[in-house]
Amino acid sequence: MSTVLPTDVNDNPIPAVRFKDGAAHAITTSGTSAKNSTAFADGTRIISIFATEDVYIKFGGSSATATTSDHFFPKNIYYDVAIGGDATKQYTHIAALQVSTAGTLYVSEKE
């Protein structure tokens, strides 16, 4: 069945219906990797990200560190990302590194 909902790694639709209260993160990007200081909630399966400047991003646990070898994410794009699901381990952090200009990576948890 086709859907416009985000899907997990097993192609199961993940309903993304609303933002979680108190679950907004702002990560200031610079020439040194930075990550969300508070881990994503256990039930979070989807996050939305928006960057004010181009960044490299890496998902992982509390030791996640972004490098120039990680995923490039362009500025001014709003994007939903699955960070876990029933059959996969949930990521708890996102790390970001500026490409050339400092900025902010905004992250919103959804439920």
C-alpha positions as YAML, in Angstrom:
chain: A
units: angstrom
residues:
- id: 1
  name: MET
  ca: [0.00, 0.00, 0.00]
- id: 2
  name: SER
  ca: [1.42, 3.42, -0.86]
- id: 3
  name: THR
  ca: [1.51, 6.10, 1.80]
- id: 4
  name: VAL
  ca: [2.80, 9.62, 2.25]
- id: 5
  name: LEU
  ca: [3.67, 8.86, 5.86]
- id: 6
  name: PRO
  ca: [7.32, 8.29, 6.75]
- id: 7
  name: THR
  ca: [8.28, 4.63, 7.02]
- id: 8
  name: ASP
  ca: [10.71, 2.68, 9.16]
- id: 9
  name: VAL
  ca: [13.51, 0.52, 7.74]
- id: 10
  name: ASN
  ca: [10.99, -2.27, 7.19]
- id: 11
  name: ASP
  ca: [8.73, 0.02, 5.11]
- id: 12
  name: ASN
  ca: [6.05, 0.09, 7.82]
- id: 13
  name: PRO
  ca: [4.20, 3.44, 7.90]
- id: 14
  name: ILE
  ca: [4.91, 5.51, 11.03]
- id: 15
  name: PRO
  ca: [2.10, 7.91, 11.88]
- id: 16
  name: ALA
  ca: [3.59, 11.34, 12.52]
- id: 17
  name: VAL
  ca: [0.66, 13.21, 13.95]
- id: 18
  name: ARG
  ca: [2.02, 15.89, 16.26]
- id: 19
  name: PHE
  ca: [5.03, 17.44, 17.92]
- id: 20
  name: LYS
  ca: [5.88, 16.19, 21.42]
- id: 21
  name: ASP
  ca: [5.58, 18.83, 24.13]
- id: 22
  name: GLY
  ca: [8.97, 19.76, 25.59]
- id: 23
  name: ALA
  ca: [10.83, 17.84, 22.89]
- id: 24
  name: ALA
  ca: [12.34, 20.59, 20.75]
- id: 25
  name: HIS
  ca: [16.11, 20.76, 20.36]
- id: 26
  name: ALA
  ca: [18.34, 23.48, 18.91]
- id: 27
  name: ILE
  ca: [21.93, 22.50, 18.12]
- id: 28
  name: THR
  ca: [24.38, 25.29, 17.39]
- id: 29
  name: THR
  ca: [26.71, 24.15, 14.63]
- id: 30
  name: SER
  ca: [30.36, 25.11, 14.36]
- id: 31
  name: GLY
  ca: [33.67, 23.60, 13.30]
- id: 32
  name: THR
  ca: [33.32, 21.11, 16.18]
- id: 33
  name: SER
  ca: [30.63, 18.43, 16.27]
- id: 34
  name: ALA
  ca: [27.70, 19.16, 18.60]
- id: 35
  name: LYS
  ca: [24.66, 17.05, 19.51]
- id: 36
  name: ASN
  ca: [21.37, 17.28, 21.36]
- id: 37
  name: SER
  ca: [22.10, 17.45, 25.08]
- id: 38
  name: THR
  ca: [18.93, 15.57, 26.03]
- id: 39
  name: ALA
  ca: [18.35, 12.13, 24.52]
- id: 40
  name: PHE
  ca: [15.29, 11.58, 22.38]
- id: 41
  name: ALA
  ca: [12.38, 10.11, 24.36]
- id: 42
  name: ASP
  ca: [12.00, 6.33, 24.31]
- id: 43
  name: GLY
  ca: [8.78, 6.49, 22.27]
- id: 44
  name: THR
  ca: [10.08, 8.86, 19.61]
- id: 45
  name: ARG
  ca: [10.17, 7.24, 16.18]
- id: 46
  name: ILE
  ca: [10.23, 10.34, 13.99]
- id: 47
  name: ILE
  ca: [12.11, 13.62, 14.23]
- id: 48
  name: SER
  ca: [11.83, 16.66, 12.01]
- id: 49
  name: ILE
  ca: [15.01, 18.56, 11.19]
- id: 50
  name: PHE
  ca: [15.68, 21.98, 9.72]
- id: 51
  name: ALA
  ca: [19.13, 23.59, 9.33]
- id: 52
  name: THR
  ca: [19.80, 27.30, 8.90]
- id: 53
  name: GLU
  ca: [23.13, 26.44, 7.20]
- id: 54
  name: ASP
  ca: [24.49, 23.34, 5.44]
- id: 55
  name: VAL
  ca: [25.56, 20.65, 7.93]
- id: 56
  name: TYR
  ca: [26.89, 17.12, 8.18]
- id: 57
  name: ILE
  ca: [24.75, 14.93, 10.44]
- id: 58
  name: LYS
  ca: [25.20, 11.60, 12.20]
- id: 59
  name: PHE
  ca: [22.70, 9.61, 14.23]
- id: 60
  name: GLY
  ca: [23.68, 7.42, 17.15]
- id: 61
  name: GLY
  ca: [23.93, 7.21, 20.90]
- id: 62
  name: SER
  ca: [25.32, 9.65, 23.44]
- id: 63
  name: SER
  ca: [28.79, 9.47, 21.86]
- id: 64
  name: ALA
  ca: [27.61, 10.33, 18.30]
- id: 65
  name: THR
  ca: [30.07, 12.67, 16.59]
- id: 66
  name: ALA
  ca: [29.56, 14.16, 13.13]
- id: 67
  name: THR
  ca: [32.46, 14.38, 10.67]
- id: 68
  name: THR
  ca: [32.88, 15.58, 7.10]
- id: 69
  name: SER
  ca: [32.44, 11.94, 6.03]
- id: 70
  name: ASP
  ca: [28.86, 11.82, 7.36]
- id: 71
  name: HIS
  ca: [25.55, 12.67, 5.69]
- id: 72
  name: PHE
  ca: [25.28, 16.11, 4.14]
- id: 73
  name: PHE
  ca: [22.05, 17.94, 4.99]
- id: 74
  name: PRO
  ca: [21.32, 21.19, 3.11]
- id: 75
  name: LYS
  ca: [20.08, 24.39, 4.68]
- id: 76
  name: ASN
  ca: [16.46, 25.54, 4.45]
- id: 77
  name: ILE
  ca: [15.01, 22.04, 4.00]
- id: 78
  name: TYR
  ca: [12.40, 20.68, 6.43]
- id: 79
  name: TYR
  ca: [12.67, 16.89, 6.61]
- id: 80
  name: ASP
  ca: [11.19, 14.04, 8.66]
- id: 81
  name: VAL
  ca: [13.52, 11.19, 9.62]
- id: 82
  name: ALA
  ca: [12.70, 7.81, 11.19]
- id: 83
  name: ILE
  ca: [15.00, 7.21, 14.17]
- id: 84
  name: GLY
  ca: [13.68, 3.84, 15.29]
- id: 85
  name: GLY
  ca: [10.92, 1.32, 15.03]
- id: 86
  name: ASP
  ca: [9.70, -2.00, 16.31]
- id: 87
  name: ALA
  ca: [12.46, -4.03, 14.67]
- id: 88
  name: THR
  ca: [15.32, -1.54, 14.92]
- id: 89
  name: LYS
  ca: [17.33, 0.06, 17.68]
- id: 90
  name: GLN
  ca: [16.29, 3.65, 18.33]
- id: 91
  name: TYR
  ca: [18.80, 6.46, 17.90]
- id: 92
  name: THR
  ca: [18.98, 8.74, 20.93]
- id: 93
  name: HIS
  ca: [21.09, 11.57, 19.51]
- id: 94
  name: ILE
  ca: [21.86, 13.52, 16.36]
- id: 95
  name: ALA
  ca: [25.24, 15.18, 15.94]
- id: 96
  name: ALA
  ca: [25.87, 18.07, 13.56]
- id: 97
  name: LEU
  ca: [28.94, 19.76, 12.10]
- id: 98
  name: GLN
  ca: [28.94, 22.91, 9.98]
- id: 99
  name: VAL
  ca: [29.97, 22.61, 6.34]
- id: 100
  name: SER
  ca: [31.33, 26.15, 6.03]
- id: 101
  name: THR
  ca: [29.15, 28.54, 8.06]
- id: 102
  name: ALA
  ca: [27.93, 28.30, 11.66]
- id: 103
  name: GLY
  ca: [24.19, 27.94, 12.10]
- id: 104
  name: THR
  ca: [21.49, 26.08, 14.00]
- id: 105
  name: LEU
  ca: [20.01, 22.63, 13.46]
- id: 106
  name: TYR
  ca: [16.45, 22.55, 14.79]
- id: 107
  name: VAL
  ca: [15.13, 19.13, 15.81]
- id: 108
  name: SER
  ca: [11.55, 18.33, 16.81]
- id: 109
  name: GLU
  ca: [10.44, 14.99, 18.20]
- id: 110
  name: LYS
  ca: [7.06, 13.70, 16.99]
- id: 111
  name: GLU
  ca: [4.53, 11.27, 18.38]
...
